[in-house]
Amino acid sequence: MPAIVGAVKVITIDAASIFNIGDVYGMSPYAQAKTFAGGGSFNTGDGIRVELDYSSTNVYDKDNFDQIISGT
């Protein structure tokens, strides 16, 4: 169904973003990321207390590609 679109202001578009105005059947952004984090990481909330005497993060990855995204 056609739509009437007024003014559009785009501040930023990331590498894995999609910007579309108009009719569309399906959109599939492609992105991949590998995140390494040690103990006590990604904590959210108020009053969190983390005590780590010794923490080690193993970042060895014997294969170069975990999930290959093709067709981009």
PDB file of N, H, CA, C and O in Angstrom:
ATOM      1  N   MET A   1       0.847  -1.170   0.000  1.00  0.00           N
ATOM      2  CA  MET A   1       0.000   0.000   0.000  1.00  0.00           C
ATOM      3  C   MET A   1       0.894   1.235   0.000  1.00  0.00           C
ATOM      4  O   MET A   1       1.754   1.358   0.872  1.00  0.00           O
ATOM      5  N   PRO A   2       0.724   2.120  -0.916  1.00  0.00           N
ATOM      6  CA  PRO A   2       1.549   3.329  -0.979  1.00  0.00           C
ATOM      7  C   PRO A   2       1.346   4.213   0.246  1.00  0.00           C
ATOM      8  O   PRO A   2       0.265   4.275   0.831  1.00  0.00           O
ATOM      9  N   ALA A   3       2.415   4.882   0.602  1.00  0.00           N
ATOM     10  H   ALA A   3       3.293   4.831   0.126  1.00  0.00           H
ATOM     11  CA  ALA A   3       2.374   5.773   1.751  1.00  0.00           C
ATOM     12  C   ALA A   3       2.897   7.136   1.351  1.00  0.00           C
ATOM     13  O   ALA A   3       3.740   7.255   0.461  1.00  0.00           O
ATOM     14  N   ILE A   4       2.397   8.148   2.006  1.00  0.00           N
ATOM     15  H   ILE A   4       1.712   8.051   2.728  1.00  0.00           H
ATOM     16  CA  ILE A   4       2.893   9.496   1.813  1.00  0.00           C
ATOM     17  C   ILE A   4       3.845   9.795   2.963  1.00  0.00           C
ATOM     18  O   ILE A   4       3.464   9.741   4.132  1.00  0.00           O
ATOM     19  N   VAL A   5       5.072  10.106   2.620  1.00  0.00           N
ATOM     20  H   VAL A   5       5.381  10.150   1.670  1.00  0.00           H
ATOM     21  CA  VAL A   5       6.096  10.346   3.629  1.00  0.00           C
ATOM     22  C   VAL A   5       6.458  11.813   3.613  1.00  0.00           C
ATOM     23  O   VAL A   5       6.699  12.402   2.559  1.00  0.00           O
ATOM     24  N   GLY A   6       6.493  12.392   4.796  1.00  0.00           N
ATOM     25  H   GLY A   6       6.298  11.914   5.653  1.00  0.00           H
ATOM     26  CA  GLY A   6       6.890  13.787   4.921  1.00  0.00           C
ATOM     27  C   GLY A   6       8.399  13.909   4.987  1.00  0.00           C
ATOM     28  O   GLY A   6       9.121  13.101   4.403  1.00  0.00           O
ATOM     29  N   ALA A   7       8.867  14.900   5.683  1.00  0.00           N
ATOM     30  H   ALA A   7       8.281  15.557   6.157  1.00  0.00           H
ATOM     31  CA  ALA A   7      10.303  15.135   5.813  1.00  0.00           C
ATOM     32  C   ALA A   7      10.963  14.015   6.610  1.00  0.00           C
ATOM     33  O   ALA A   7      10.410  13.529   7.597  1.00  0.00           O
ATOM     34  N   VAL A   8      12.136  13.617   6.174  1.00  0.00           N
ATOM     35  H   VAL A   8      12.585  14.011   5.372  1.00  0.00           H
ATOM     36  CA  VAL A   8      12.898  12.569   6.848  1.00  0.00           C
ATOM     37  C   VAL A   8      14.283  13.122   7.165  1.00  0.00           C
ATOM     38  O   VAL A   8      14.941  13.713   6.309  1.00  0.00           O
ATOM     39  N   LYS A   9      14.714  12.923   8.404  1.00  0.00           N
ATOM     40  H   LYS A   9      14.179  12.443   9.100  1.00  0.00           H
ATOM     41  CA  LYS A   9      16.039  13.361   8.816  1.00  0.00           C
ATOM     42  C   LYS A   9      16.819  12.131   9.281  1.00  0.00           C
ATOM     43  O   LYS A   9      16.436  11.470  10.247  1.00  0.00           O
ATOM     44  N   VAL A  10      17.909  11.836   8.589  1.00  0.00           N
ATOM     45  H   VAL A  10      18.220  12.373   7.805  1.00  0.00           H
ATOM     46  CA  VAL A  10      18.744  10.691   8.943  1.00  0.00           C
ATOM     47  C   VAL A  10      19.995  11.232   9.609  1.00  0.00           C
ATOM     48  O   VAL A  10      20.747  11.999   9.008  1.00  0.00           O
ATOM     49  N   ILE A  11      20.213  10.831  10.849  1.00  0.00           N
ATOM     50  H   ILE A  11      19.602  10.208  11.338  1.00  0.00           H
ATOM     51  CA  ILE A  11      21.384  11.272  11.586  1.00  0.00           C
ATOM     52  C   ILE A  11      22.583  10.389  11.242  1.00  0.00           C
ATOM     53  O   ILE A  11      23.650  10.897  10.896  1.00  0.00           O
ATOM     54  N   THR A  12      22.415   9.089  11.336  1.00  0.00           N
ATOM     55  H   THR A  12      21.549   8.676  11.618  1.00  0.00           H
ATOM     56  CA  THR A  12      23.503   8.172  11.041  1.00  0.00           C
ATOM     57  C   THR A  12      22.950   6.814  10.616  1.00  0.00           C
ATOM     58  O   THR A  12      21.868   6.405  11.038  1.00  0.00           O
ATOM     59  N   ILE A  13      23.706   6.138   9.786  1.00  0.00           N
ATOM     60  H   ILE A  13      24.585   6.470   9.444  1.00  0.00           H
ATOM     61  CA  ILE A  13      23.361   4.781   9.383  1.00  0.00           C
ATOM     62  C   ILE A  13      24.606   3.935   9.587  1.00  0.00           C
ATOM     63  O   ILE A  13      25.672   4.232   9.048  1.00  0.00           O
ATOM     64  N   ASP A  14      24.456   2.885  10.368  1.00  0.00           N
ATOM     65  H   ASP A  14      23.590   2.644  10.806  1.00  0.00           H
ATOM     66  CA  ASP A  14      25.575   2.000  10.681  1.00  0.00           C
ATOM     67  C   ASP A  14      25.841   1.059   9.517  1.00  0.00           C
ATOM     68  O   ASP A  14      25.060   0.997   8.568  1.00  0.00           O
ATOM     69  N   ALA A  15      26.932   0.337   9.592  1.00  0.00           N
ATOM     70  H   ALA A  15      27.567   0.387  10.363  1.00  0.00           H
ATOM     71  CA  ALA A  15      27.323  -0.566   8.511  1.00  0.00           C
ATOM     72  C   ALA A  15      26.305  -1.694   8.311  1.00  0.00           C
ATOM     73  O   ALA A  15      26.152  -2.187   7.193  1.00  0.00           O
ATOM     74  N   ALA A  16      25.618  -2.104   9.359  1.00  0.00           N
ATOM     75  H   ALA A  16      25.742  -1.704  10.267  1.00  0.00           H
ATOM     76  CA  ALA A  16      24.654  -3.191   9.251  1.00  0.00           C
ATOM     77  C   ALA A  16      23.215  -2.679   9.311  1.00  0.00           C
ATOM     78  O   ALA A  16      22.308  -3.428   9.672  1.00  0.00           O
ATOM     79  N   SER A  17      23.004  -1.430   8.967  1.00  0.00           N
ATOM     80  H   SER A  17      23.741  -0.821   8.673  1.00  0.00           H
ATOM     81  CA  SER A  17      21.671  -0.838   9.030  1.00  0.00           C
ATOM     82  C   SER A  17      20.996  -0.861   7.671  1.00  0.00           C
ATOM     83  O   SER A  17      21.638  -1.004   6.630  1.00  0.00           O
ATOM     84  N   ILE A  18      19.697  -0.716   7.715  1.00  0.00           N
ATOM     85  H   ILE A  18      19.176  -0.600   8.561  1.00  0.00           H
ATOM     86  CA  ILE A  18      18.893  -0.613   6.494  1.00  0.00           C
ATOM     87  C   ILE A  18      18.035   0.632   6.613  1.00  0.00           C
ATOM     88  O   ILE A  18      17.387   0.857   7.635  1.00  0.00           O
ATOM     89  N   PHE A  19      18.033   1.431   5.573  1.00  0.00           N
ATOM     90  H   PHE A  19      18.560   1.249   4.743  1.00  0.00           H
ATOM     91  CA  PHE A  19      17.161   2.605   5.513  1.00  0.00           C
ATOM     92  C   PHE A  19      16.255   2.434   4.307  1.00  0.00           C
ATOM     93  O   PHE A  19      16.733   2.288   3.182  1.00  0.00           O
ATOM     94  N   ASN A  20      14.965   2.452   4.535  1.00  0.00           N
ATOM     95  H   ASN A  20      14.577   2.571   5.448  1.00  0.00           H
ATOM     96  CA  ASN A  20      14.024   2.226   3.455  1.00  0.00           C
ATOM     97  C   ASN A  20      12.836   3.160   3.597  1.00  0.00           C
ATOM     98  O   ASN A  20      12.305   3.353   4.691  1.00  0.00           O
ATOM     99  N   ILE A  21      12.433   3.725   2.493  1.00  0.00           N
ATOM    100  H   ILE A  21      12.864   3.568   1.605  1.00  0.00           H
ATOM    101  CA  ILE A  21      11.190   4.494   2.434  1.00  0.00           C
ATOM    102  C   ILE A  21      10.391   3.914   1.281  1.00  0.00           C
ATOM    103  O   ILE A  21      10.839   3.924   0.134  1.00  0.00           O
ATOM    104  N   GLY A  22       9.231   3.418   1.586  1.00  0.00           N
ATOM    105  H   GLY A  22       8.867   3.410   2.517  1.00  0.00           H
ATOM    106  CA  GLY A  22       8.399   2.825   0.548  1.00  0.00           C
ATOM    107  C   GLY A  22       8.050   1.386   0.870  1.00  0.00           C
ATOM    108  O   GLY A  22       8.327   0.891   1.962  1.00  0.00           O
ATOM    109  N   ASP A  23       7.440   0.727  -0.097  1.00  0.00           N
ATOM    110  H   ASP A  23       7.216   1.129  -0.984  1.00  0.00           H
ATOM    111  CA  ASP A  23       7.004  -0.645   0.096  1.00  0.00           C
ATOM    112  C   ASP A  23       8.195  -1.595   0.049  1.00  0.00           C
ATOM    113  O   ASP A  23       9.124  -1.412  -0.737  1.00  0.00           O
ATOM    114  N   VAL A  24       8.151  -2.595   0.890  1.00  0.00           N
ATOM    115  H   VAL A  24       7.396  -2.745   1.529  1.00  0.00           H
ATOM    116  CA  VAL A  24       9.220  -3.588   0.927  1.00  0.00           C
ATOM    117  C   VAL A  24       8.626  -4.919   1.379  1.00  0.00           C
ATOM    118  O   VAL A  24       7.742  -4.957   2.234  1.00  0.00           O
ATOM    119  N   TYR A  25       9.116  -5.998   0.799  1.00  0.00           N
ATOM    120  H   TYR A  25       9.835  -5.967   0.104  1.00  0.00           H
ATOM    121  CA  TYR A  25       8.636  -7.332   1.168  1.00  0.00           C
ATOM    122  C   TYR A  25       9.420  -7.870   2.362  1.00  0.00           C
ATOM    123  O   TYR A  25       8.832  -8.372   3.320  1.00  0.00           O
ATOM    124  N   GLY A  26      10.724  -7.765   2.304  1.00  0.00           N
ATOM    125  H   GLY A  26      11.202  -7.356   1.526  1.00  0.00           H
ATOM    126  CA  GLY A  26      11.554  -8.253   3.398  1.00  0.00           C
ATOM    127  C   GLY A  26      12.912  -7.584   3.374  1.00  0.00           C
ATOM    128  O   GLY A  26      13.457  -7.307   2.306  1.00  0.00           O
ATOM    129  N   MET A  27      13.457  -7.323   4.550  1.00  0.00           N
ATOM    130  H   MET A  27      13.014  -7.548   5.418  1.00  0.00           H
ATOM    131  CA  MET A  27      14.785  -6.715   4.658  1.00  0.00           C
ATOM    132  C   MET A  27      15.630  -7.584   5.579  1.00  0.00           C
ATOM    133  O   MET A  27      15.144  -8.085   6.593  1.00  0.00           O
ATOM    134  N   SER A  28      16.885  -7.758   5.224  1.00  0.00           N
ATOM    135  H   SER A  28      17.280  -7.352   4.400  1.00  0.00           H
ATOM    136  CA  SER A  28      17.783  -8.594   6.012  1.00  0.00           C
ATOM    137  C   SER A  28      19.147  -7.931   6.130  1.00  0.00           C
ATOM    138  O   SER A  28      19.980  -8.075   5.236  1.00  0.00           O
ATOM    139  N   PRO A  29      19.387  -7.209   7.217  1.00  0.00           N
ATOM    140  CA  PRO A  29      20.720  -6.638   7.402  1.00  0.00           C
ATOM    141  C   PRO A  29      21.718  -7.739   7.741  1.00  0.00           C
ATOM    142  O   PRO A  29      21.368  -8.715   8.406  1.00  0.00           O
ATOM    143  N   TYR A  30      22.943  -7.587   7.294  1.00  0.00           N
ATOM    144  H   TYR A  30      23.227  -6.794   6.754  1.00  0.00           H
ATOM    145  CA  TYR A  30      23.994  -8.561   7.552  1.00  0.00           C
ATOM    146  C   TYR A  30      25.032  -7.944   8.465  1.00  0.00           C
ATOM    147  O   TYR A  30      25.526  -6.848   8.203  1.00  0.00           O
ATOM    148  N   ALA A  31      25.363  -8.647   9.539  1.00  0.00           N
ATOM    149  H   ALA A  31      24.961  -9.538   9.752  1.00  0.00           H
ATOM    150  CA  ALA A  31      26.405  -8.177  10.439  1.00  0.00           C
ATOM    151  C   ALA A  31      26.956  -9.367  11.206  1.00  0.00           C
ATOM    152  O   ALA A  31      26.272 -10.375  11.390  1.00  0.00           O
ATOM    153  N   GLN A  32      28.178  -9.242  11.645  1.00  0.00           N
ATOM    154  H   GLN A  32      28.734  -8.424  11.496  1.00  0.00           H
ATOM    155  CA  GLN A  32      28.774 -10.253  12.502  1.00  0.00           C
ATOM    156  C   GLN A  32      29.718  -9.568  13.470  1.00  0.00           C
ATOM    157  O   GLN A  32      30.298  -8.526  13.165  1.00  0.00           O
ATOM    158  N   ALA A  33      29.863 -10.164  14.629  1.00  0.00           N
ATOM    159  H   ALA A  33      29.392 -11.010  14.877  1.00  0.00           H
ATOM    160  CA  ALA A  33      30.743  -9.601  15.642  1.00  0.00           C
ATOM    161  C   ALA A  33      31.233 -10.714  16.547  1.00  0.00           C
ATOM    162  O   ALA A  33      30.540 -11.709  16.762  1.00  0.00           O
ATOM    163  N   LYS A  34      32.422 -10.538  17.070  1.00  0.00           N
ATOM    164  H   LYS A  34      32.985  -9.730  16.895  1.00  0.00           H
ATOM    165  CA  LYS A  34      32.971 -11.472  18.045  1.00  0.00           C
ATOM    166  C   LYS A  34      33.382 -10.650  19.250  1.00  0.00           C
ATOM    167  O   LYS A  34      34.152  -9.697  19.132  1.00  0.00           O
ATOM    168  N   THR A  35      32.867 -11.022  20.402  1.00  0.00           N
ATOM    169  H   THR A  35      32.241 -11.796  20.498  1.00  0.00           H
ATOM    170  CA  THR A  35      33.105 -10.255  21.607  1.00  0.00           C
ATOM    171  C   THR A  35      33.794 -11.128  22.650  1.00  0.00           C
ATOM    172  O   THR A  35      33.348 -12.238  22.938  1.00  0.00           O
ATOM    173  N   PHE A  36      34.863 -10.623  23.201  1.00  0.00           N
ATOM    174  H   PHE A  36      35.225  -9.721  22.967  1.00  0.00           H
ATOM    175  CA  PHE A  36      35.551 -11.294  24.289  1.00  0.00           C
ATOM    176  C   PHE A  36      35.372 -10.448  25.538  1.00  0.00           C
ATOM    177  O   PHE A  36      35.547  -9.230  25.500  1.00  0.00           O
ATOM    178  N   ALA A  37      35.025 -11.089  26.642  1.00  0.00           N
ATOM    179  H   ALA A  37      34.882 -12.078  26.673  1.00  0.00           H
ATOM    180  CA  ALA A  37      34.834 -10.353  27.887  1.00  0.00           C
ATOM    181  C   ALA A  37      35.243 -11.241  29.054  1.00  0.00           C
ATOM    182  O   ALA A  37      35.033 -12.453  29.031  1.00  0.00           O
ATOM    183  N   GLY A  38      35.816 -10.634  30.050  1.00  0.00           N
ATOM    184  H   GLY A  38      35.987  -9.649  30.068  1.00  0.00           H
ATOM    185  CA  GLY A  38      36.249 -11.370  31.222  1.00  0.00           C
ATOM    186  C   GLY A  38      35.149 -11.497  32.252  1.00  0.00           C
ATOM    187  O   GLY A  38      34.018 -11.059  32.042  1.00  0.00           O
ATOM    188  N   GLY A  39      35.499 -12.101  33.360  1.00  0.00           N
ATOM    189  H   GLY A  39      36.418 -12.457  33.531  1.00  0.00           H
ATOM    190  CA  GLY A  39      34.546 -12.263  34.454  1.00  0.00           C
ATOM    191  C   GLY A  39      34.081 -10.916  34.980  1.00  0.00           C
ATOM    192  O   GLY A  39      34.878  -9.988  35.120  1.00  0.00           O
ATOM    193  N   GLY A  40      32.813 -10.811  35.267  1.00  0.00           N
ATOM    194  H   GLY A  40      32.165 -11.565  35.153  1.00  0.00           H
ATOM    195  CA  GLY A  40      32.260  -9.566  35.775  1.00  0.00           C
ATOM    196  C   GLY A  40      31.895  -8.568  34.699  1.00  0.00           C
ATOM    197  O   GLY A  40      31.540  -7.432  35.011  1.00  0.00           O
ATOM    198  N   SER A  41      31.973  -8.963  33.440  1.00  0.00           N
ATOM    199  H   SER A  41      32.261  -9.886  33.186  1.00  0.00           H
ATOM    200  CA  SER A  41      31.632  -8.050  32.342  1.00  0.00           C
ATOM    201  C   SER A  41      30.134  -8.074  32.066  1.00  0.00           C
ATOM    202  O   SER A  41      29.433  -9.006  32.460  1.00  0.00           O
ATOM    203  N   PHE A  42      29.664  -7.062  31.398  1.00  0.00           N
ATOM    204  H   PHE A  42      30.234  -6.305  31.078  1.00  0.00           H
ATOM    205  CA  PHE A  42      28.272  -6.922  30.963  1.00  0.00           C
ATOM    206  C   PHE A  42      27.291  -6.919  32.132  1.00  0.00           C
ATOM    207  O   PHE A  42      26.153  -7.361  31.976  1.00  0.00           O
ATOM    208  N   ASN A  43      27.702  -6.439  33.277  1.00  0.00           N
ATOM    209  H   ASN A  43      28.627  -6.080  33.404  1.00  0.00           H
ATOM    210  CA  ASN A  43      26.790  -6.324  34.409  1.00  0.00           C
ATOM    211  C   ASN A  43      26.031  -5.012  34.306  1.00  0.00           C
ATOM    212  O   ASN A  43      26.610  -3.975  33.983  1.00  0.00           O
ATOM    213  N   THR A  44      24.753  -5.061  34.578  1.00  0.00           N
ATOM    214  H   THR A  44      24.282  -5.903  34.840  1.00  0.00           H
ATOM    215  CA  THR A  44      23.937  -3.851  34.583  1.00  0.00           C
ATOM    216  C   THR A  44      23.149  -3.793  35.886  1.00  0.00           C
ATOM    217  O   THR A  44      22.873  -4.818  36.509  1.00  0.00           O
ATOM    218  N   GLY A  45      22.800  -2.601  36.276  1.00  0.00           N
ATOM    219  H   GLY A  45      23.023  -1.768  35.770  1.00  0.00           H
ATOM    220  CA  GLY A  45      22.000  -2.445  37.480  1.00  0.00           C
ATOM    221  C   GLY A  45      22.677  -1.528  38.476  1.00  0.00           C
ATOM    222  O   GLY A  45      23.791  -1.054  38.252  1.00  0.00           O
ATOM    223  N   ASP A  46      21.995  -1.289  39.566  1.00  0.00           N
ATOM    224  H   ASP A  46      21.090  -1.674  39.747  1.00  0.00           H
ATOM    225  CA  ASP A  46      22.502  -0.404  40.607  1.00  0.00           C
ATOM    226  C   ASP A  46      23.118  -1.229  41.727  1.00  0.00           C
ATOM    227  O   ASP A  46      22.570  -2.257  42.124  1.00  0.00           O
ATOM    228  N   GLY A  47      24.249  -0.779  42.230  1.00  0.00           N
ATOM    229  H   GLY A  47      24.695   0.056  41.908  1.00  0.00           H
ATOM    230  CA  GLY A  47      24.864  -1.397  43.402  1.00  0.00           C
ATOM    231  C   GLY A  47      25.473  -2.768  43.148  1.00  0.00           C
ATOM    232  O   GLY A  47      25.473  -3.607  44.049  1.00  0.00           O
ATOM    233  N   ILE A  48      25.984  -3.016  41.969  1.00  0.00           N
ATOM    234  H   ILE A  48      25.984  -2.334  41.238  1.00  0.00           H
ATOM    235  CA  ILE A  48      26.612  -4.301  41.689  1.00  0.00           C
ATOM    236  C   ILE A  48      28.025  -4.300  42.241  1.00  0.00           C
ATOM    237  O   ILE A  48      28.783  -3.348  42.056  1.00  0.00           O
ATOM    238  N   ARG A  49      28.361  -5.374  42.915  1.00  0.00           N
ATOM    239  H   ARG A  49      27.745  -6.147  43.065  1.00  0.00           H
ATOM    240  CA  ARG A  49      29.706  -5.509  43.476  1.00  0.00           C
ATOM    241  C   ARG A  49      30.290  -6.827  42.970  1.00  0.00           C
ATOM    242  O   ARG A  49      29.739  -7.898  43.227  1.00  0.00           O
ATOM    243  N   VAL A  50      31.387  -6.742  42.264  1.00  0.00           N
ATOM    244  H   VAL A  50      31.835  -5.873  42.056  1.00  0.00           H
ATOM    245  CA  VAL A  50      32.040  -7.923  41.705  1.00  0.00           C
ATOM    246  C   VAL A  50      33.439  -8.001  42.283  1.00  0.00           C
ATOM    247  O   VAL A  50      34.207  -7.043  42.205  1.00  0.00           O
ATOM    248  N   GLU A  51      33.765  -9.145  42.864  1.00  0.00           N
ATOM    249  H   GLU A  51      33.141  -9.923  42.927  1.00  0.00           H
ATOM    250  CA  GLU A  51      35.097  -9.354  43.417  1.00  0.00           C
ATOM    251  C   GLU A  51      35.735 -10.532  42.684  1.00  0.00           C
ATOM    252  O   GLU A  51      35.272 -11.667  42.791  1.00  0.00           O
ATOM    253  N   LEU A  52      36.787 -10.252  41.950  1.00  0.00           N
ATOM    254  H   LEU A  52      37.164  -9.330  41.863  1.00  0.00           H
ATOM    255  CA  LEU A  52      37.500 -11.283  41.221  1.00  0.00           C
ATOM    256  C   LEU A  52      38.952 -11.286  41.689  1.00  0.00           C
ATOM    257  O   LEU A  52      39.679 -10.310  41.506  1.00  0.00           O
ATOM    258  N   ASP A  53      39.355 -12.387  42.290  1.00  0.00           N
ATOM    259  H   ASP A  53      38.764 -13.180  42.439  1.00  0.00           H
ATOM    260  CA  ASP A  53      40.754 -12.482  42.707  1.00  0.00           C
ATOM    261  C   ASP A  53      41.656 -12.677  41.502  1.00  0.00           C
ATOM    262  O   ASP A  53      42.714 -12.055  41.402  1.00  0.00           O
ATOM    263  N   TYR A  54      41.235 -13.544  40.585  1.00  0.00           N
ATOM    264  H   TYR A  54      40.376 -14.049  40.667  1.00  0.00           H
ATOM    265  CA  TYR A  54      42.012 -13.803  39.375  1.00  0.00           C
ATOM    266  C   TYR A  54      41.029 -14.062  38.245  1.00  0.00           C
ATOM    267  O   TYR A  54      40.126 -14.887  38.375  1.00  0.00           O
ATOM    268  N   SER A  55      41.204 -13.370  37.161  1.00  0.00           N
ATOM    269  H   SER A  55      41.938 -12.700  37.055  1.00  0.00           H
ATOM    270  CA  SER A  55      40.312 -13.540  36.020  1.00  0.00           C
ATOM    271  C   SER A  55      41.151 -13.566  34.753  1.00  0.00           C
ATOM    272  O   SER A  55      42.069 -12.763  34.584  1.00  0.00           O
ATOM    273  N   SER A  56      40.829 -14.485  33.876  1.00  0.00           N
ATOM    274  H   SER A  56      40.083 -15.137  34.013  1.00  0.00           H
ATOM    275  CA  SER A  56      41.550 -14.603  32.620  1.00  0.00           C
ATOM    276  C   SER A  56      40.551 -14.887  31.512  1.00  0.00           C
ATOM    277  O   SER A  56      39.641 -15.697  31.690  1.00  0.00           O
ATOM    278  N   THR A  57      40.708 -14.234  30.378  1.00  0.00           N
ATOM    279  H   THR A  57      41.447 -13.576  30.234  1.00  0.00           H
ATOM    280  CA  THR A  57      39.845 -14.451  29.228  1.00  0.00           C
ATOM    281  C   THR A  57      40.668 -15.062  28.111  1.00  0.00           C
ATOM    282  O   THR A  57      41.642 -14.464  27.653  1.00  0.00           O
ATOM    283  N   ASN A  58      40.283 -16.250  27.671  1.00  0.00           N
ATOM    284  H   ASN A  58      39.492 -16.736  28.043  1.00  0.00           H
ATOM    285  CA  ASN A  58      40.989 -16.946  26.608  1.00  0.00           C
ATOM    286  C   ASN A  58      40.485 -16.429  25.265  1.00  0.00           C
ATOM    287  O   ASN A  58      39.320 -16.630  24.923  1.00  0.00           O
ATOM    288  N   VAL A  59      41.337 -15.777  24.514  1.00  0.00           N
ATOM    289  H   VAL A  59      42.284 -15.614  24.792  1.00  0.00           H
ATOM    290  CA  VAL A  59      40.933 -15.223  23.222  1.00  0.00           C
ATOM    291  C   VAL A  59      41.557 -15.983  22.059  1.00  0.00           C
ATOM    292  O   VAL A  59      41.542 -15.504  20.925  1.00  0.00           O
ATOM    293  N   TYR A  60      42.099 -17.152  22.328  1.00  0.00           N
ATOM    294  H   TYR A  60      42.111 -17.541  23.249  1.00  0.00           H
ATOM    295  CA  TYR A  60      42.681 -17.959  21.258  1.00  0.00           C
ATOM    296  C   TYR A  60      41.558 -18.572  20.445  1.00  0.00           C
ATOM    297  O   TYR A  60      40.655 -19.202  20.996  1.00  0.00           O
ATOM    298  N   ASP A  61      41.616 -18.391  19.147  1.00  0.00           N
ATOM    299  H   ASP A  61      42.350 -17.879  18.700  1.00  0.00           H
ATOM    300  CA  ASP A  61      40.616 -18.945  18.240  1.00  0.00           C
ATOM    301  C   ASP A  61      41.370 -19.576  17.083  1.00  0.00           C
ATOM    302  O   ASP A  61      41.929 -18.868  16.245  1.00  0.00           O
ATOM    303  N   LYS A  62      41.392 -20.913  17.028  1.00  0.00           N
ATOM    304  H   LYS A  62      40.938 -21.488  17.708  1.00  0.00           H
ATOM    305  CA  LYS A  62      42.218 -21.597  16.039  1.00  0.00           C
ATOM    306  C   LYS A  62      41.705 -21.451  14.614  1.00  0.00           C
ATOM    307  O   LYS A  62      42.492 -21.506  13.669  1.00  0.00           O
ATOM    308  N   ASP A  63      40.386 -21.264  14.441  1.00  0.00           N
ATOM    309  H   ASP A  63      39.747 -21.220  15.209  1.00  0.00           H
ATOM    310  CA  ASP A  63      39.878 -21.035  13.087  1.00  0.00           C
ATOM    311  C   ASP A  63      39.738 -19.539  12.840  1.00  0.00           C
ATOM    312  O   ASP A  63      39.468 -18.765  13.759  1.00  0.00           O
ATOM    313  N   ASN A  64      39.923 -19.153  11.607  1.00  0.00           N
ATOM    314  H   ASN A  64      40.142 -19.781  10.860  1.00  0.00           H
ATOM    315  CA  ASN A  64      39.877 -17.728  11.283  1.00  0.00           C
ATOM    316  C   ASN A  64      38.459 -17.224  11.073  1.00  0.00           C
ATOM    317  O   ASN A  64      38.195 -16.032  11.230  1.00  0.00           O
ATOM    318  N   PHE A  65      37.550 -18.114  10.723  1.00  0.00           N
ATOM    319  H   PHE A  65      37.764 -19.083  10.596  1.00  0.00           H
ATOM    320  CA  PHE A  65      36.186 -17.711  10.384  1.00  0.00           C
ATOM    321  C   PHE A  65      35.202 -18.536  11.206  1.00  0.00           C
ATOM    322  O   PHE A  65      35.206 -19.764  11.121  1.00  0.00           O
ATOM    323  N   ASP A  66      34.364 -17.882  11.994  1.00  0.00           N
ATOM    324  H   ASP A  66      34.360 -16.884  12.063  1.00  0.00           H
ATOM    325  CA  ASP A  66      33.351 -18.592  12.764  1.00  0.00           C
ATOM    326  C   ASP A  66      32.073 -18.756  11.983  1.00  0.00           C
ATOM    327  O   ASP A  66      31.546 -19.864  11.877  1.00  0.00           O
ATOM    328  N   GLN A  67      31.569 -17.677  11.437  1.00  0.00           N
ATOM    329  H   GLN A  67      31.997 -16.778  11.522  1.00  0.00           H
ATOM    330  CA  GLN A  67      30.354 -17.726  10.637  1.00  0.00           C
ATOM    331  C   GLN A  67      30.534 -16.754   9.482  1.00  0.00           C
ATOM    332  O   GLN A  67      30.523 -15.537   9.666  1.00  0.00           O
ATOM    333  N   ILE A  68      30.698 -17.308   8.296  1.00  0.00           N
ATOM    334  H   ILE A  68      30.707 -18.297   8.146  1.00  0.00           H
ATOM    335  CA  ILE A  68      30.947 -16.492   7.120  1.00  0.00           C
ATOM    336  C   ILE A  68      29.620 -15.997   6.580  1.00  0.00           C
ATOM    337  O   ILE A  68      28.709 -16.790   6.337  1.00  0.00           O
ATOM    338  N   ILE A  69      29.507 -14.704   6.392  1.00  0.00           N
ATOM    339  H   ILE A  69      30.246 -14.060   6.589  1.00  0.00           H
ATOM    340  CA  ILE A  69      28.308 -14.114   5.815  1.00  0.00           C
ATOM    341  C   ILE A  69      28.606 -13.858   4.348  1.00  0.00           C
ATOM    342  O   ILE A  69      29.526 -13.108   4.018  1.00  0.00           O
ATOM    343  N   SER A  70      27.841 -14.470   3.479  1.00  0.00           N
ATOM    344  H   SER A  70      27.095 -15.079   3.747  1.00  0.00           H
ATOM    345  CA  SER A  70      28.056 -14.285   2.057  1.00  0.00           C
ATOM    346  C   SER A  70      26.799 -13.719   1.414  1.00  0.00           C
ATOM    347  O   SER A  70      25.723 -13.715   2.013  1.00  0.00           O
ATOM    348  N   GLY A  71      26.950 -13.255   0.221  1.00  0.00           N
ATOM    349  H   GLY A  71      27.823 -13.258  -0.265  1.00  0.00           H
ATOM    350  CA  GLY A  71      25.812 -12.694  -0.493  1.00  0.00           C
ATOM    351  C   GLY A  71      25.564 -11.239  -0.187  1.00  0.00           C
ATOM    352  O   GLY A  71      24.487 -10.721  -0.485  1.00  0.00           O
ATOM    353  N   THR A  72      26.531 -10.570   0.399  1.00  0.00           N
ATOM    354  H   THR A  72      27.405 -10.991   0.641  1.00  0.00           H
ATOM    355  CA  THR A  72      26.335  -9.152   0.700  1.00  0.00           C
ATOM    356  C   THR A  72      26.842  -8.298  -0.427  1.00  0.00           C
ATOM    357  O   THR A  72      26.763  -7.072  -0.356  1.00  0.00           O
TER     358      THR A  72
END
